[in-house]
């Protein structure tokens, strides 16, 4: 088991610090995250809390980090933070608890690996491979191809992950398909209580499935009508928002061919690695997903993709691709592995 290779790594934590980050995005909102840094034995391990509420980050940093000084194994540290309430006040969304737990667990893994003078690939007996990635973007409101054209002007070989909405016409879909390869269409039908919730739209599903015959169809909303449409495309359907562990994969309406792996959704390192292993044994194609990470969390996405699904359409493009204005000179796909990796870092 993958987790067994890491569970007994020793870990010395002497102190914990928190630092905030904020950045405007091309999706029209300011992204805030918090870096959790664990310090011990002259090393620092870092993780990133990707909770989607700026005030929760501000409250977290104002309250200060929990007291975690001590000697642990990775498994013991996971048990401790899994049982600890890491929020000064209860978040409205329970999935945020996993996001914050993952920040601490990924920081602990980074620190333990550095204290052992090794890196994640070596600890798992694997090697890092170049990481293919797609560029995730939205087309605005009302949707146009303007953003795609600006990206393609700088990066003509880019491939994309797009979020179709009910405002997409057949004409727009045809224009998009003529511009660039689209590897994933995120229908966002599995979100509830968020600003990006998207209702079931049989006409939209029918259109994009036909116009983009090679694209993965992620997170459709399931109704009698959409299930009838998707019955012909089950080998292209993927899931993202519902995937939080092995049990969530077992509970899907049909055996998946594709899954989006977002580490923070799992909360614990053990749940993440068990799910990756479970899916690999069943020939489920995995790809990495991002959550507008602003710091070390993006490196962690790259490290995991490099180890387990490097050739997939990974939604882990370098953060600059999310900037409102398209910057020049960003790294292009594939990303080369680091020459001298350390800990959980990949940069």
VOVO-541170 format. One line per field, with one value per residue (C-alpha): x, y, z; residue in one letter; residue number from 1. Coordinates in steps of 0.5 Angstrom, whole numbers, always signed. Layout:
! residues N
east = c(X/...)
north = c(Y/...)
up = c(Z/...)
r = c(a/...)
k = c(NUM/...)
! end
This chain:
! residues 347
east = c(+0/+2/+1/+5/+11/+10/+6/+12/+16/+18/+17/+19/+15/+17/+13/+7/+7/+1/+2/-3/-3/-8/-9/-14/-16/-19/-25/-27/-25/-20/-17/-14/-10/-6/+1/+1/+9/+11/+18/+23/+30/+32/+27/+21/+15/+9/+2/-3/-10/-15/-21/-26/-28/-23/-26/-24/-17/-17/-20/-15/-9/-12/-13/-6/-4/-6/-1/+2/+9/+12/+15/+10/+10/+6/+0/+0/+0/-5/-9/-8/-10/-16/-19/-17/-22/-18/-23/-24/-31/-35/-35/-41/-39/-36/-31/-27/-25/-22/-18/-15/-13/-10/-6/-3/-2/+2/+6/+8/+9/+14/+17/+18/+21/+26/+28/+29/+33/+29/+23/+17/+18/+24/+20/+15/+20/+18/+20/+18/+16/+14/+7/+2/-3/-9/-11/-17/-21/-28/-31/-34/-41/-44/-39/-34/-28/-24/-20/-18/-16/-11/-9/-7/-4/+1/+1/-1/+0/-5/-10/-16/-21/-27/-34/-40/-46/-53/-51/-47/-50/-48/-45/-40/-39/-37/-32/-29/-28/-25/-20/-16/-16/-21/-19/-24/-31/-33/-41/-41/-47/-45/-44/-49/-49/-43/-43/-41/-47/-50/-56/-58/-58/-60/-59/-52/-50/-52/-49/-42/-42/-43/-38/-33/-32/-26/-27/-28/-35/-34/-39/-46/-52/-56/-63/-68/-67/-59/-58/-61/-56/-50/-52/-48/-42/-41/-34/-32/-36/-31/-33/-29/-34/-36/-29/-27/-24/-25/-32/-34/-32/-36/-42/-42/-48/-43/-36/-32/-27/-24/-23/-21/-16/-16/-12/-15/-22/-19/-17/-12/-6/-8/-15/-12/-7/-12/-16/-11/-9/-16/-17/-10/-12/-19/-16/-19/-16/-14/-12/-10/-14/-13/-17/-13/-7/-3/+3/+6/+0/+1/+8/+4/-1/+5/+9/+3/+1/+8/+8/+2/-2/+3/+1/-7/-10/-8/-12/-5/-3/+2/-1/+0/-5/-10/-8/-13/-8/-5/+3/+8/+14/+10/+12/+9/+6/+10/+13/+20/+21/+26/+33/+34/+27/+26/+21/+14/+16/+16/+20)
north = c(+0/+7/+10/+4/+7/+14/+12/+11/+17/+21/+28/+33/+39/+45/+51/+53/+59/+62/+67/+69/+70/+74/+74/+77/+71/+71/+68/+75/+74/+75/+68/+68/+62/+61/+57/+53/+52/+47/+48/+43/+40/+46/+44/+47/+44/+47/+46/+51/+52/+53/+54/+59/+64/+70/+72/+65/+65/+72/+69/+63/+67/+72/+66/+63/+56/+50/+48/+42/+41/+34/+28/+24/+19/+21/+17/+19/+27/+25/+22/+28/+34/+29/+30/+37/+43/+47/+53/+58/+58/+53/+54/+54/+48/+42/+41/+46/+42/+37/+43/+46/+39/+37/+44/+41/+34/+36/+41/+35/+30/+36/+37/+29/+28/+34/+31/+24/+28/+25/+27/+24/+20/+17/+15/+12/+8/+12/+17/+24/+24/+31/+33/+35/+40/+44/+51/+52/+58/+61/+65/+70/+73/+73/+68/+69/+67/+73/+70/+64/+68/+72/+65/+62/+69/+68/+60/+57/+50/+50/+45/+47/+45/+50/+51/+50/+54/+55/+61/+57/+57/+52/+57/+59/+51/+51/+57/+54/+47/+51/+55/+50/+43/+42/+36/+37/+40/+42/+42/+43/+40/+36/+43/+45/+52/+55/+61/+56/+51/+49/+46/+40/+42/+37/+41/+44/+37/+34/+40/+39/+32/+32/+38/+36/+28/+27/+31/+29/+31/+32/+33/+32/+33/+27/+27/+22/+26/+28/+20/+18/+23/+21/+13/+14/+17/+14/+12/+20/+22/+24/+26/+31/+35/+28/+25/+25/+18/+10/+10/+16/+12/+6/+10/+13/+11/+7/+5/+11/+11/+18/+22/+28/+28/+34/+33/+38/+34/+28/+31/+26/+23/+16/+17/+21/+15/+10/+13/+13/+6/+4/+7/+5/-2/-1/+2/+9/+14/+20/+27/+32/+38/+45/+50/+57/+55/+61/+58/+51/+47/+48/+44/+39/+38/+38/+32/+28/+28/+27/+21/+18/+21/+25/+24/+26/+33/+35/+42/+44/+49/+54/+60/+65/+62/+64/+72/+77/+79/+73/+74/+72/+67/+62/+55/+51/+44/+39/+41/+38/+35/+38/+36/+36/+35/+36/+34/+34/+40/+40/+46)
up = c(+0/-2/+5/+9/+5/+9/+15/+20/+17/+24/+25/+29/+30/+34/+32/+27/+23/+18/+12/+8/+0/-4/-12/-17/-22/-29/-26/-23/-16/-11/-9/-2/+1/+8/+8/+14/+16/+21/+23/+27/+27/+22/+17/+15/+11/+8/+6/+3/+6/+0/+4/-1/+4/+5/+12/+14/+13/+16/+22/+22/+22/+27/+32/+31/+29/+34/+38/+35/+38/+39/+36/+31/+26/+19/+21/+28/+26/+21/+27/+31/+26/+24/+31/+32/+30/+26/+25/+30/+28/+25/+17/+13/+8/+11/+6/+8/+14/+9/+6/+12/+14/+8/+9/+15/+13/+7/+11/+15/+10/+7/+13/+15/+8/+9/+16/+13/+7/+2/-3/-4/-11/-7/-1/-5/-10/-16/-21/-23/-30/-34/-33/-38/-37/-40/-38/-35/-36/-37/-43/-39/-38/-44/-46/-52/-55/-53/-47/-51/-57/-52/-49/-56/-58/-53/-52/-59/-57/-51/-49/-45/-40/-40/-36/-41/-38/-40/-44/-49/-56/-61/-65/-60/-58/-66/-65/-59/-62/-69/-64/-60/-57/-51/-47/-41/-40/-33/-33/-25/-24/-18/-14/-9/-5/-9/-14/-19/-19/-26/-27/-31/-38/-43/-49/-47/-45/-52/-56/-52/-53/-60/-62/-57/-59/-55/-49/-42/-39/-32/-26/-30/-26/-27/-28/-32/-38/-38/-36/-42/-46/-42/-43/-50/-47/-40/-42/-43/-36/-30/-23/-19/-13/-10/-10/-3/-2/-4/-1/-5/-12/-10/-9/-16/-21/-25/-26/-27/-33/-31/-24/-22/-16/-12/-6/-1/-2/+1/+8/+10/+6/+7/+4/-2/-3/-2/-7/-12/-11/-11/-18/-21/-20/-23/-30/-28/-32/-27/-28/-23/-21/-18/-14/-15/-11/-10/-7/-5/-6/-14/-13/-9/-15/-20/-15/-15/-22/-24/-20/-22/-28/-32/-39/-37/-38/-31/-29/-26/-30/-27/-23/-28/-33/-28/-28/-31/-36/-40/-38/-43/-42/-37/-37/-43/-42/-41/-34/-33/-26/-21/-22/-14/-11/-4/+1/-2/-6/-14/-16)
r = c(x/x/x/x/x/x/x/x/x/x/x/x/x/x/x/x/x/x/x/x/x/x/x/x/x/x/x/x/x/x/x/x/x/x/x/x/x/x/x/x/x/x/x/x/x/x/x/x/x/x/x/x/x/x/x/x/x/x/x/x/x/x/x/x/x/x/x/x/x/x/x/x/x/x/x/x/x/x/x/x/x/x/x/x/x/x/x/x/x/x/x/x/x/x/x/x/x/x/x/x/x/x/x/x/x/x/x/x/x/x/x/x/x/x/x/x/x/x/x/x/x/x/x/x/x/x/x/x/x/x/x/x/x/x/x/x/x/x/x/x/x/x/x/x/x/x/x/x/x/x/x/x/x/x/x/x/x/x/x/x/x/x/x/x/x/x/x/x/x/x/x/x/x/x/x/x/x/x/x/x/x/x/x/x/x/x/x/x/x/x/x/x/x/x/x/x/x/x/x/x/x/x/x/x/x/x/x/x/x/x/x/x/x/x/x/x/x/x/x/x/x/x/x/x/x/x/x/x/x/x/x/x/x/x/x/x/x/x/x/x/x/x/x/x/x/x/x/x/x/x/x/x/x/x/x/x/x/x/x/x/x/x/x/x/x/x/x/x/x/x/x/x/x/x/x/x/x/x/x/x/x/x/x/x/x/x/x/x/x/x/x/x/x/x/x/x/x/x/x/x/x/x/x/x/x/x/x/x/x/x/x/x/x/x/x/x/x/x/x/x/x/x/x/x/x/x/x/x/x/x/x/x/x/x/x/x/x/x/x/x/x/x/x/x/x/x/x)
k = c(1/2/3/4/5/6/7/8/9/10/11/12/13/14/15/16/17/18/19/20/21/22/23/24/25/26/27/28/29/30/31/32/33/34/35/36/37/38/39/40/41/42/43/44/45/46/47/48/49/50/51/52/53/54/55/56/57/58/59/60/61/62/63/64/65/66/67/68/69/70/71/72/73/74/75/76/77/78/79/80/81/82/83/84/85/86/87/88/89/90/91/92/93/94/95/96/97/98/99/100/101/102/103/104/105/106/107/108/109/110/111/112/113/114/115/116/117/118/119/120/121/122/123/124/125/126/127/128/129/130/131/132/133/134/135/136/137/138/139/140/141/142/143/144/145/146/147/148/149/150/151/152/153/154/155/156/157/158/159/160/161/162/163/164/165/166/167/168/169/170/171/172/173/174/175/176/177/178/179/180/181/182/183/184/185/186/187/188/189/190/191/192/193/194/195/196/197/198/199/200/201/202/203/204/205/206/207/208/209/210/211/212/213/214/215/216/217/218/219/220/221/222/223/224/225/226/227/228/229/230/231/232/233/234/235/236/237/238/239/240/241/242/243/244/245/246/247/248/249/250/251/252/253/254/255/256/257/258/259/260/261/262/263/264/265/266/267/268/269/270/271/272/273/274/275/276/277/278/279/280/281/282/283/284/285/286/287/288/289/290/291/292/293/294/295/296/297/298/299/300/301/302/303/304/305/306/307/308/309/310/311/312/313/314/315/316/317/318/319/320/321/322/323/324/325/326/327/328/329/330/331/332/333/334/335/336/337/338/339/340/341/342/343/344/345/346/347)
! end
